[in-house]
Amino acid sequence: MTKLIMQEAQNWLLIPEIRIQDISYALGYSDPAHFTRQFKKWTGETPRQFQKQVSPTG
């Protein structure tokens, strides 16, 4: 289940118009900070760092 949530989070983070806060709520987190901590635990980087890494503008 965690792997599916992580994949879904990464898919949502590829869309820069969607706020990280909204992604966290869509994935069932009531606290965006908790989502950020979990994402970093899974990937080694924050959601914002992930977005910058995959963004075409860097």
All heavy atoms as TSV, in Angstrom:
chain	resi	resn	atom	element	x	y	z
A	1	MET	N	N	0.826	-1.200	0.000
A	1	MET	CA	C	0.000	0.000	0.000
A	1	MET	C	C	0.861	1.252	0.000
A	1	MET	O	O	0.591	2.170	-0.748
A	1	MET	CB	C	-0.929	-0.041	1.225
A	1	MET	CG	C	-1.866	1.089	1.279
A	1	MET	SD	S	-3.151	0.876	0.061
A	1	MET	CE	C	-4.446	1.752	0.793
A	2	THR	N	N	1.892	1.253	0.810
A	2	THR	CA	C	2.775	2.418	0.876
A	2	THR	C	C	3.413	2.692	-0.477
A	2	THR	O	O	3.524	3.843	-0.891
A	2	THR	CB	C	3.863	2.197	1.944
A	2	THR	OG1	O	3.228	1.999	3.201
A	2	THR	CG2	C	4.782	3.389	2.040
A	3	LYS	N	N	3.812	1.636	-1.167
A	3	LYS	CA	C	4.434	1.805	-2.478
A	3	LYS	C	C	3.463	2.458	-3.460
A	3	LYS	O	O	3.854	3.334	-4.245
A	3	LYS	CB	C	4.910	0.454	-3.014
A	3	LYS	CG	C	5.702	0.549	-4.278
A	3	LYS	CD	C	6.261	-0.797	-4.680
A	3	LYS	CE	C	7.106	-0.657	-5.932
A	3	LYS	NZ	N	7.705	-1.933	-6.311
A	4	LEU	N	N	2.198	2.069	-3.408
A	4	LEU	CA	C	1.194	2.670	-4.285
A	4	LEU	C	C	0.987	4.145	-3.963
A	4	LEU	O	O	0.861	4.967	-4.868
A	4	LEU	CB	C	-0.133	1.919	-4.166
A	4	LEU	CG	C	-0.145	0.505	-4.720
A	4	LEU	CD1	C	-1.474	-0.168	-4.396
A	4	LEU	CD2	C	0.118	0.497	-6.201
A	5	ILE	N	N	0.958	4.474	-2.685
A	5	ILE	CA	C	0.794	5.873	-2.274
A	5	ILE	C	C	1.987	6.684	-2.740
A	5	ILE	O	O	1.837	7.795	-3.252
A	5	ILE	CB	C	0.607	5.983	-0.744
A	5	ILE	CG1	C	-0.720	5.349	-0.350
A	5	ILE	CG2	C	0.671	7.439	-0.293
A	5	ILE	CD1	C	-0.918	5.208	1.141
A	6	MET	N	N	3.188	6.143	-2.596
A	6	MET	CA	C	4.387	6.858	-3.027
A	6	MET	C	C	4.352	7.099	-4.532
A	6	MET	O	O	4.668	8.193	-5.001
A	6	MET	CB	C	5.642	6.078	-2.655
A	6	MET	CG	C	6.917	6.789	-3.057
A	6	MET	SD	S	8.415	5.868	-2.698
A	6	MET	CE	C	8.284	4.531	-3.855
A	7	GLN	N	N	3.957	6.083	-5.305
A	7	GLN	CA	C	3.884	6.245	-6.757
A	7	GLN	C	C	2.843	7.295	-7.142
A	7	GLN	O	O	3.074	8.117	-8.030
A	7	GLN	CB	C	3.568	4.903	-7.423
A	7	GLN	CG	C	4.724	3.938	-7.366
A	7	GLN	CD	C	4.357	2.556	-7.890
A	7	GLN	OE1	O	3.187	2.185	-7.957
A	7	GLN	NE2	N	5.367	1.794	-8.264
A	8	GLU	N	N	1.717	7.268	-6.471
A	8	GLU	CA	C	0.667	8.252	-6.737
A	8	GLU	C	C	1.161	9.660	-6.384
A	8	GLU	O	O	0.924	10.606	-7.133
A	8	GLU	CB	C	-0.595	7.910	-5.940
A	8	GLU	CG	C	-1.779	8.750	-6.298
A	8	GLU	CD	C	-2.304	8.503	-7.711
A	8	GLU	OE1	O	-2.017	7.461	-8.310
A	8	GLU	OE2	O	-3.015	9.393	-8.199
A	9	ALA	N	N	1.837	9.792	-5.268
A	9	ALA	CA	C	2.380	11.089	-4.875
A	9	ALA	C	C	3.350	11.605	-5.933
A	9	ALA	O	O	3.297	12.780	-6.317
A	9	ALA	CB	C	3.087	10.976	-3.523
A	10	GLN	N	N	4.225	10.744	-6.411
A	10	GLN	CA	C	5.182	11.158	-7.433
A	10	GLN	C	C	4.465	11.575	-8.715
A	10	GLN	O	O	4.867	12.556	-9.347
A	10	GLN	CB	C	6.192	10.049	-7.698
A	10	GLN	CG	C	7.142	9.868	-6.538
A	10	GLN	CD	C	8.077	8.684	-6.705
A	10	GLN	OE1	O	7.722	7.678	-7.295
A	10	GLN	NE2	N	9.279	8.818	-6.173
A	11	ASN	N	N	3.414	10.849	-9.085
A	11	ASN	CA	C	2.648	11.230	-10.276
A	11	ASN	C	C	2.025	12.609	-10.117
A	11	ASN	O	O	2.076	13.430	-11.030
A	11	ASN	CB	C	1.568	10.191	-10.576
A	11	ASN	CG	C	2.140	8.885	-11.072
A	11	ASN	OD1	O	3.244	8.828	-11.600
A	11	ASN	ND2	N	1.389	7.820	-10.884
A	12	TRP	N	N	1.424	12.861	-8.966
A	12	TRP	CA	C	0.814	14.170	-8.704
A	12	TRP	C	C	1.867	15.272	-8.691
A	12	TRP	O	O	1.612	16.381	-9.164
A	12	TRP	CB	C	0.077	14.160	-7.371
A	12	TRP	CG	C	-1.270	13.514	-7.409
A	12	TRP	CD1	C	-1.568	12.261	-6.979
A	12	TRP	CD2	C	-2.493	14.071	-7.878
A	12	TRP	NE1	N	-2.909	12.004	-7.160
A	12	TRP	CE2	C	-3.507	13.103	-7.709
A	12	TRP	CE3	C	-2.832	15.308	-8.429
A	12	TRP	CZ2	C	-4.824	13.331	-8.066
A	12	TRP	CZ3	C	-4.149	15.525	-8.780
A	12	TRP	CH2	C	-5.126	14.550	-8.599
A	13	LEU	N	N	3.042	14.971	-8.158
A	13	LEU	CA	C	4.096	15.992	-8.060
A	13	LEU	C	C	4.667	16.370	-9.421
A	13	LEU	O	O	5.338	17.394	-9.541
A	13	LEU	CB	C	5.209	15.510	-7.128
A	13	LEU	CG	C	4.825	15.483	-5.655
A	13	LEU	CD1	C	5.845	14.692	-4.847
A	13	LEU	CD2	C	4.681	16.908	-5.110
A	14	LEU	N	N	4.394	15.592	-10.434
A	14	LEU	CA	C	4.835	15.933	-11.789
A	14	LEU	C	C	4.012	17.072	-12.380
A	14	LEU	O	O	4.390	17.642	-13.401
A	14	LEU	CB	C	4.739	14.706	-12.703
A	14	LEU	CG	C	5.663	13.547	-12.353
A	14	LEU	CD1	C	5.367	12.351	-13.250
A	14	LEU	CD2	C	7.119	13.970	-12.466
A	15	ILE	N	N	2.916	17.407	-11.727
A	15	ILE	CA	C	2.036	18.488	-12.196
A	15	ILE	C	C	2.299	19.718	-11.320
A	15	ILE	O	O	1.797	19.811	-10.197
A	15	ILE	CB	C	0.549	18.064	-12.113
A	15	ILE	CG1	C	0.339	16.742	-12.849
A	15	ILE	CG2	C	-0.349	19.160	-12.661
A	15	ILE	CD1	C	-0.997	16.099	-12.609
A	16	PRO	N	N	3.109	20.661	-11.805
A	16	PRO	CA	C	3.531	21.783	-10.954
A	16	PRO	C	C	2.397	22.701	-10.507
A	16	PRO	O	O	2.534	23.406	-9.510
A	16	PRO	CB	C	4.527	22.543	-11.825
A	16	PRO	CG	C	4.301	22.080	-13.211
A	16	PRO	CD	C	3.671	20.728	-13.134
A	17	GLU	N	N	1.267	22.679	-11.196
A	17	GLU	CA	C	0.147	23.552	-10.826
A	17	GLU	C	C	-0.571	23.080	-9.562
A	17	GLU	O	O	-1.330	23.835	-8.958
A	17	GLU	CB	C	-0.867	23.634	-11.977
A	17	GLU	CG	C	-0.335	24.295	-13.220
A	17	GLU	CD	C	0.476	23.349	-14.104
A	17	GLU	OE1	O	0.365	22.113	-13.946
A	17	GLU	OE2	O	1.244	23.858	-14.930
A	18	ILE	N	N	-0.347	21.830	-9.177
A	18	ILE	CA	C	-1.026	21.290	-7.991
A	18	ILE	C	C	-0.134	21.486	-6.770
A	18	ILE	O	O	1.033	21.103	-6.760
A	18	ILE	CB	C	-1.350	19.795	-8.175
A	18	ILE	CG1	C	-2.246	19.607	-9.399
A	18	ILE	CG2	C	-2.032	19.248	-6.926
A	18	ILE	CD1	C	-2.549	18.167	-9.720
A	19	ARG	N	N	-0.696	22.102	-5.748
A	19	ARG	CA	C	0.073	22.379	-4.533
A	19	ARG	C	C	0.331	21.107	-3.748
A	19	ARG	O	O	-0.504	20.188	-3.722
A	19	ARG	CB	C	-0.686	23.366	-3.644
A	19	ARG	CG	C	-0.923	24.709	-4.285
A	19	ARG	CD	C	-1.667	25.671	-3.401
A	19	ARG	NE	N	-2.785	25.040	-2.707
A	19	ARG	CZ	C	-3.334	25.519	-1.598
A	19	ARG	NH1	N	-2.886	26.616	-1.057
A	19	ARG	NH2	N	-4.352	24.901	-1.023
A	20	ILE	N	N	1.473	21.052	-3.092
A	20	ILE	CA	C	1.840	19.896	-2.270
A	20	ILE	C	C	0.804	19.677	-1.175
A	20	ILE	O	O	0.441	18.540	-0.872
A	20	ILE	CB	C	3.265	20.067	-1.705
A	20	ILE	CG1	C	4.270	20.014	-2.851
A	20	ILE	CG2	C	3.563	19.013	-0.644
A	20	ILE	CD1	C	5.682	20.401	-2.481
A	21	GLN	N	N	0.301	20.732	-0.613
A	21	GLN	CA	C	-0.733	20.629	0.415
A	21	GLN	C	C	-1.959	19.890	-0.138
A	21	GLN	O	O	-2.506	19.002	0.510
A	21	GLN	CB	C	-1.133	22.022	0.886
A	21	GLN	CG	C	-2.255	22.032	1.892
A	21	GLN	CD	C	-2.605	23.437	2.331
A	21	GLN	OE1	O	-1.942	24.404	1.975
A	21	GLN	NE2	N	-3.654	23.552	3.112
A	22	ASP	N	N	-2.366	20.226	-1.347
A	22	ASP	CA	C	-3.532	19.580	-1.944
A	22	ASP	C	C	-3.256	18.105	-2.256
A	22	ASP	O	O	-4.141	17.257	-2.114
A	22	ASP	CB	C	-3.959	20.322	-3.213
A	22	ASP	CG	C	-4.461	21.726	-2.909
A	22	ASP	OD1	O	-4.974	21.952	-1.791
A	22	ASP	OD2	O	-4.324	22.600	-3.793
A	23	ILE	N	N	-2.036	17.809	-2.670
A	23	ILE	CA	C	-1.651	16.423	-2.922
A	23	ILE	C	C	-1.737	15.613	-1.632
A	23	ILE	O	O	-2.256	14.499	-1.612
A	23	ILE	CB	C	-0.239	16.343	-3.539
A	23	ILE	CG1	C	-0.239	16.978	-4.930
A	23	ILE	CG2	C	0.264	14.903	-3.581
A	23	ILE	CD1	C	1.146	17.192	-5.517
A	24	SER	N	N	-1.219	16.191	-0.556
A	24	SER	CA	C	-1.240	15.463	0.718
A	24	SER	C	C	-2.669	15.161	1.155
A	24	SER	O	O	-2.961	14.052	1.592
A	24	SER	CB	C	-0.482	16.236	1.801
A	24	SER	OG	O	-1.173	17.406	2.182
A	25	TYR	N	N	-3.568	16.121	0.996
A	25	TYR	CA	C	-4.972	15.888	1.357
A	25	TYR	C	C	-5.602	14.836	0.444
A	25	TYR	O	O	-6.341	13.971	0.907
A	25	TYR	CB	C	-5.774	17.180	1.299
A	25	TYR	CG	C	-5.381	18.214	2.329
A	25	TYR	CD1	C	-5.388	19.563	2.024
A	25	TYR	CD2	C	-4.995	17.847	3.617
A	25	TYR	CE1	C	-5.028	20.523	2.957
A	25	TYR	CE2	C	-4.627	18.791	4.565
A	25	TYR	CZ	C	-4.649	20.137	4.230
A	25	TYR	OH	O	-4.294	21.075	5.143
A	26	ALA	N	N	-5.302	14.893	-0.848
A	26	ALA	CA	C	-5.854	13.927	-1.806
A	26	ALA	C	C	-5.410	12.504	-1.481
A	26	ALA	O	O	-6.135	11.543	-1.749
A	26	ALA	CB	C	-5.446	14.302	-3.223
A	27	LEU	N	N	-4.230	12.363	-0.901
A	27	LEU	CA	C	-3.707	11.050	-0.555
A	27	LEU	C	C	-4.124	10.593	0.843
A	27	LEU	O	O	-3.715	9.539	1.302
A	27	LEU	CB	C	-2.181	11.056	-0.667
A	27	LEU	CG	C	-1.643	11.227	-2.086
A	27	LEU	CD1	C	-0.138	11.397	-2.067
A	27	LEU	CD2	C	-2.043	10.056	-2.961
A	28	GLY	N	N	-4.932	11.411	1.515
A	28	GLY	CA	C	-5.472	11.001	2.806
A	28	GLY	C	C	-4.737	11.524	4.024
A	28	GLY	O	O	-5.061	11.139	5.148
A	29	TYR	N	N	-3.770	12.386	3.830
A	29	TYR	CA	C	-3.053	12.973	4.963
A	29	TYR	C	C	-3.809	14.201	5.447
A	29	TYR	O	O	-4.204	15.047	4.656
A	29	TYR	CB	C	-1.635	13.386	4.563
A	29	TYR	CG	C	-0.717	12.217	4.322
A	29	TYR	CD1	C	-0.632	11.623	3.074
A	29	TYR	CD2	C	0.056	11.696	5.354
A	29	TYR	CE1	C	0.209	10.542	2.847
A	29	TYR	CE2	C	0.892	10.611	5.142
A	29	TYR	CZ	C	0.962	10.048	3.890
A	29	TYR	OH	O	1.777	8.974	3.674
A	30	SER	N	N	-3.987	14.324	6.751
A	30	SER	CA	C	-4.655	15.503	7.296
A	30	SER	C	C	-3.649	16.612	7.598
A	30	SER	O	O	-4.039	17.757	7.810
A	30	SER	CB	C	-5.431	15.148	8.566
A	30	SER	OG	O	-4.554	14.618	9.546
A	31	ASP	N	N	-2.361	16.263	7.576
A	31	ASP	CA	C	-1.300	17.227	7.863
A	31	ASP	C	C	-0.245	17.162	6.753
A	31	ASP	O	O	0.448	16.151	6.625
A	31	ASP	CB	C	-0.665	16.892	9.207
A	31	ASP	CG	C	0.445	17.835	9.608
A	31	ASP	OD1	O	0.618	18.897	8.967
A	31	ASP	OD2	O	1.166	17.518	10.574
A	32	PRO	N	N	-0.126	18.229	5.951
A	32	PRO	CA	C	0.865	18.234	4.873
A	32	PRO	C	C	2.303	18.017	5.370
A	32	PRO	O	O	3.125	17.429	4.660
A	32	PRO	CB	C	0.711	19.620	4.246
A	32	PRO	CG	C	-0.691	20.009	4.561
A	32	PRO	CD	C	-0.966	19.427	5.919
A	33	ALA	N	N	2.596	18.448	6.578
A	33	ALA	CA	C	3.949	18.237	7.120
A	33	ALA	C	C	4.226	16.749	7.317
A	33	ALA	O	O	5.340	16.277	7.078
A	33	ALA	CB	C	4.116	18.994	8.433
A	34	HIS	N	N	3.222	16.006	7.731
A	34	HIS	CA	C	3.387	14.560	7.895
A	34	HIS	C	C	3.626	13.899	6.533
A	34	HIS	O	O	4.480	13.019	6.398
A	34	HIS	CB	C	2.166	13.950	8.583
A	34	HIS	CG	C	2.261	12.479	8.801
A	34	HIS	ND1	N	3.175	11.924	9.658
A	34	HIS	CD2	C	1.586	11.450	8.240
A	34	HIS	CE1	C	3.054	10.597	9.628
A	34	HIS	NE2	N	2.095	10.290	8.764
A	35	PHE	N	N	2.878	14.330	5.526
A	35	PHE	CA	C	3.099	13.823	4.169
A	35	PHE	C	C	4.533	14.104	3.730
A	35	PHE	O	O	5.205	13.226	3.189
A	35	PHE	CB	C	2.106	14.459	3.189
A	35	PHE	CG	C	2.488	14.263	1.757
A	35	PHE	CD1	C	2.412	13.009	1.162
A	35	PHE	CD2	C	2.938	15.323	0.990
A	35	PHE	CE1	C	2.779	12.822	-0.168
A	35	PHE	CE2	C	3.302	15.153	-0.333
A	35	PHE	CZ	C	3.221	13.889	-0.913
A	36	THR	N	N	5.013	15.309	3.967
A	36	THR	CA	C	6.375	15.674	3.570
A	36	THR	C	C	7.395	14.784	4.265
A	36	THR	O	O	8.345	14.301	3.635
A	36	THR	CB	C	6.646	17.160	3.881
A	36	THR	OG1	O	5.750	17.958	3.079
A	36	THR	CG2	C	8.077	17.554	3.580
A	37	ARG	N	N	7.214	14.538	5.557
A	37	ARG	CA	C	8.137	13.659	6.287
A	37	ARG	C	C	8.120	12.239	5.729
A	37	ARG	O	O	9.165	11.615	5.543
A	37	ARG	CB	C	7.798	13.647	7.782
A	37	ARG	CG	C	8.197	14.914	8.504
A	37	ARG	CD	C	8.060	14.776	10.017
A	37	ARG	NE	N	6.707	14.439	10.449
A	37	ARG	CZ	C	5.750	15.319	10.707
A	37	ARG	NH1	N	5.995	16.615	10.578
A	37	ARG	NH2	N	4.562	14.917	11.117
A	38	GLN	N	N	6.924	11.727	5.462
A	38	GLN	CA	C	6.808	10.379	4.910
A	38	GLN	C	C	7.436	10.292	3.519
A	38	GLN	O	O	8.137	9.341	3.211
A	38	GLN	CB	C	5.338	9.950	4.848
A	38	GLN	CG	C	4.761	9.585	6.177
A	38	GLN	CD	C	5.477	8.409	6.809
A	38	GLN	OE1	O	6.134	8.558	7.826
A	38	GLN	NE2	N	5.356	7.258	6.220
A	39	PHE	N	N	7.188	11.291	2.701
A	39	PHE	CA	C	7.745	11.290	1.352
A	39	PHE	C	C	9.268	11.291	1.418
A	39	PHE	O	O	9.923	10.548	0.692
A	39	PHE	CB	C	7.242	12.512	0.565
A	39	PHE	CG	C	7.594	12.463	-0.900
A	39	PHE	CD1	C	6.744	11.844	-1.799
A	39	PHE	CD2	C	8.760	13.032	-1.381
A	39	PHE	CE1	C	7.060	11.790	-3.151
A	39	PHE	CE2	C	9.092	12.985	-2.719
A	39	PHE	CZ	C	8.237	12.355	-3.610
A	40	LYS	N	N	9.818	12.097	2.312
A	40	LYS	CA	C	11.278	12.133	2.461
A	40	LYS	C	C	11.809	10.795	2.973
A	40	LYS	O	O	12.864	10.333	2.539
A	40	LYS	CB	C	11.704	13.271	3.386
A	40	LYS	CG	C	13.208	13.434	3.437
A	40	LYS	CD	C	13.630	14.706	4.107
A	40	LYS	CE	C	15.148	14.810	4.020
A	40	LYS	NZ	N	15.630	16.078	4.502
A	41	LYS	N	N	11.083	10.174	3.863
A	41	LYS	CA	C	11.483	8.857	4.378
A	41	LYS	C	C	11.513	7.837	3.240
A	41	LYS	O	O	12.411	7.012	3.156
A	41	LYS	CB	C	10.500	8.424	5.466
A	41	LYS	CG	C	10.813	7.092	6.101
A	41	LYS	CD	C	9.782	6.777	7.177
A	41	LYS	CE	C	9.989	5.394	7.750
A	41	LYS	NZ	N	8.963	5.065	8.736
A	42	TRP	N	N	10.535	7.880	2.350
A	42	TRP	CA	C	10.440	6.939	1.227
A	42	TRP	C	C	11.494	7.192	0.156
A	42	TRP	O	O	12.048	6.265	-0.405
A	42	TRP	CB	C	9.089	7.044	0.547
A	42	TRP	CG	C	7.908	6.671	1.372
A	42	TRP	CD1	C	7.861	5.774	2.406
A	42	TRP	CD2	C	6.588	7.176	1.227
A	42	TRP	NE1	N	6.588	5.706	2.908
A	42	TRP	CE2	C	5.785	6.553	2.199
A	42	TRP	CE3	C	5.995	8.098	0.373
A	42	TRP	CZ2	C	4.428	6.817	2.335
A	42	TRP	CZ3	C	4.655	8.360	0.506
A	42	TRP	CH2	C	3.886	7.729	1.479
A	43	THR	N	N	11.729	8.486	-0.156
A	43	THR	CA	C	12.538	8.821	-1.338
A	43	THR	C	C	13.890	9.442	-1.025
A	43	THR	O	O	14.734	9.523	-1.905
A	43	THR	CB	C	11.775	9.790	-2.260
A	43	THR	OG1	O	11.608	11.039	-1.580
A	43	THR	CG2	C	10.427	9.231	-2.675
A	44	GLY	N	N	14.053	9.948	0.177
A	44	GLY	CA	C	15.296	10.623	0.520
A	44	GLY	C	C	15.295	12.102	0.178
A	44	GLY	O	O	16.296	12.789	0.370
A	45	GLU	N	N	14.179	12.596	-0.344
A	45	GLU	CA	C	14.067	14.021	-0.664
A	45	GLU	C	C	12.656	14.501	-0.366
A	45	GLU	O	O	11.717	13.706	-0.320
A	45	GLU	CB	C	14.433	14.287	-2.122
A	45	GLU	CG	C	13.615	13.508	-3.121
A	45	GLU	CD	C	14.190	13.563	-4.527
A	45	GLU	OE1	O	15.212	14.207	-4.749
A	45	GLU	OE2	O	13.581	12.935	-5.409
A	46	THR	N	N	12.514	15.799	-0.172
A	46	THR	CA	C	11.193	16.366	0.091
A	46	THR	C	C	10.396	16.420	-1.208
A	46	THR	O	O	10.969	16.341	-2.300
A	46	THR	CB	C	11.305	17.782	0.674
A	46	THR	OG1	O	11.844	18.647	-0.331
A	46	THR	CG2	C	12.144	17.815	1.944
A	47	PRO	N	N	9.085	16.572	-1.096
A	47	PRO	CA	C	8.292	16.718	-2.318
A	47	PRO	C	C	8.771	17.885	-3.183
A	47	PRO	O	O	8.829	17.775	-4.406
A	47	PRO	CB	C	6.870	16.952	-1.803
A	47	PRO	CG	C	6.836	16.287	-0.471
A	47	PRO	CD	C	8.212	16.497	0.084
A	48	ARG	N	N	9.131	18.991	-2.568
A	48	ARG	CA	C	9.608	20.158	-3.320
A	48	ARG	C	C	10.910	19.825	-4.049
A	48	ARG	O	O	11.092	20.188	-5.215
A	48	ARG	CB	C	9.816	21.346	-2.377
A	48	ARG	CG	C	10.318	22.589	-3.034
A	48	ARG	CD	C	9.276	23.399	-3.763
A	48	ARG	NE	N	8.195	23.756	-2.875
A	48	ARG	CZ	C	6.915	23.797	-3.233
A	48	ARG	NH1	N	6.565	23.515	-4.445
A	48	ARG	NH2	N	5.991	24.116	-2.369
A	49	GLN	N	N	11.824	19.136	-3.393
A	49	GLN	CA	C	13.075	18.733	-4.033
A	49	GLN	C	C	12.790	17.801	-5.211
A	49	GLN	O	O	13.423	17.919	-6.263
A	49	GLN	CB	C	14.001	18.047	-3.030
A	49	GLN	CG	C	14.562	18.979	-1.988
A	49	GLN	CD	C	15.243	18.239	-0.845
A	49	GLN	OE1	O	14.860	17.123	-0.490
A	49	GLN	NE2	N	16.243	18.867	-0.251
A	50	PHE	N	N	11.851	16.889	-5.037
A	50	PHE	CA	C	11.474	15.983	-6.111
A	50	PHE	C	C	10.942	16.778	-7.298
A	50	PHE	O	O	11.324	16.521	-8.446
A	50	PHE	CB	C	10.420	14.988	-5.623
A	50	PHE	CG	C	9.916	14.072	-6.700
A	50	PHE	CD1	C	10.633	12.945	-7.055
A	50	PHE	CD2	C	8.721	14.342	-7.354
A	50	PHE	CE1	C	10.164	12.090	-8.050
A	50	PHE	CE2	C	8.247	13.506	-8.348
A	50	PHE	CZ	C	8.969	12.381	-8.701
A	51	GLN	N	N	10.065	17.746	-7.048
A	51	GLN	CA	C	9.516	18.555	-8.119
A	51	GLN	C	C	10.614	19.299	-8.873
A	51	GLN	O	O	10.601	19.354	-10.095
A	51	GLN	CB	C	8.519	19.572	-7.582
A	51	GLN	CG	C	7.161	19.002	-7.312
A	51	GLN	CD	C	6.183	20.048	-6.866
A	51	GLN	OE1	O	6.512	20.959	-6.111
A	51	GLN	NE2	N	4.956	19.914	-7.333
A	52	LYS	N	N	11.553	19.876	-8.152
A	52	LYS	CA	C	12.638	20.613	-8.805
A	52	LYS	C	C	13.497	19.686	-9.646
A	52	LYS	O	O	13.961	20.056	-10.710
A	52	LYS	CB	C	13.485	21.330	-7.764
A	52	LYS	CG	C	12.798	22.526	-7.166
A	52	LYS	CD	C	13.686	23.233	-6.173
A	52	LYS	CE	C	12.959	24.436	-5.584
A	52	LYS	NZ	N	13.801	25.157	-4.633
A	53	GLN	N	N	13.702	18.472	-9.175
A	53	GLN	CA	C	14.540	17.505	-9.889
A	53	GLN	C	C	13.894	17.081	-11.205
A	53	GLN	O	O	14.583	16.914	-12.201
A	53	GLN	CB	C	14.778	16.282	-9.010
A	53	GLN	CG	C	15.598	15.203	-9.669
A	53	GLN	CD	C	15.731	13.975	-8.789
A	53	GLN	OE1	O	15.262	13.934	-7.658
A	53	GLN	NE2	N	16.369	12.965	-9.321
A	54	VAL	N	N	12.589	16.888	-11.210
A	54	VAL	CA	C	11.907	16.400	-12.416
A	54	VAL	C	C	11.360	17.515	-13.295
A	54	VAL	O	O	10.914	17.250	-14.405
A	54	VAL	CB	C	10.769	15.408	-12.063
A	54	VAL	CG1	C	11.314	14.192	-11.366
A	54	VAL	CG2	C	9.688	16.075	-11.261
A	55	SER	N	N	11.436	18.743	-12.825
A	55	SER	CA	C	10.923	19.875	-13.591
A	55	SER	C	C	11.812	20.122	-14.819
A	55	SER	O	O	13.030	20.096	-14.727
A	55	SER	CB	C	10.924	21.132	-12.710
A	55	SER	OG	O	10.659	22.262	-13.498
A	56	PRO	N	N	11.184	20.385	-15.968
A	56	PRO	CA	C	11.976	20.662	-17.169
A	56	PRO	C	C	12.810	21.934	-17.055
A	56	PRO	O	O	13.832	22.071	-17.710
A	56	PRO	CB	C	10.942	20.795	-18.285
A	56	PRO	CG	C	9.620	20.864	-17.649
A	56	PRO	CD	C	9.767	20.391	-16.225
A	57	THR	N	N	12.405	22.862	-16.179
A	57	THR	CA	C	13.166	24.097	-15.998
A	57	THR	C	C	14.185	23.967	-14.879
A	57	THR	O	O	14.955	24.879	-14.633
A	57	THR	CB	C	12.231	25.274	-15.686
A	57	THR	OG1	O	11.467	24.985	-14.516
A	57	THR	CG2	C	11.293	25.539	-16.853
A	58	GLY	N	N	14.162	22.824	-14.179
A	58	GLY	CA	C	15.155	22.535	-13.146
A	58	GLY	C	C	14.919	23.333	-11.939
A	58	GLY	O	O	15.576	23.511	-11.036
